[in-house]
Amino acid sequence: MCRTIDCTRKRAYQSHHDAEEVARHQMDVNFGLVLRVYQCDRCGMFHLTHKPRRF
């Protein structure tokens, strides 16, 4: 199965700080939600994810 990663459907933020503020707010209003910010290697912008970091 071939999966291409496409970030066009994801909300993108100009800075890590902007994305972090949104993540903090979402975690405050959604008990148990854990989000992290990452910089997209496709578009260079910042996105949020609930998935743990892969190494």
Secondary structure, DSSP 8 states (H G I E B T S, - for coil): -------TTS--BSSHHHHHHHHHHHHHHSTT---EEEE-TTTSSEEEESS----
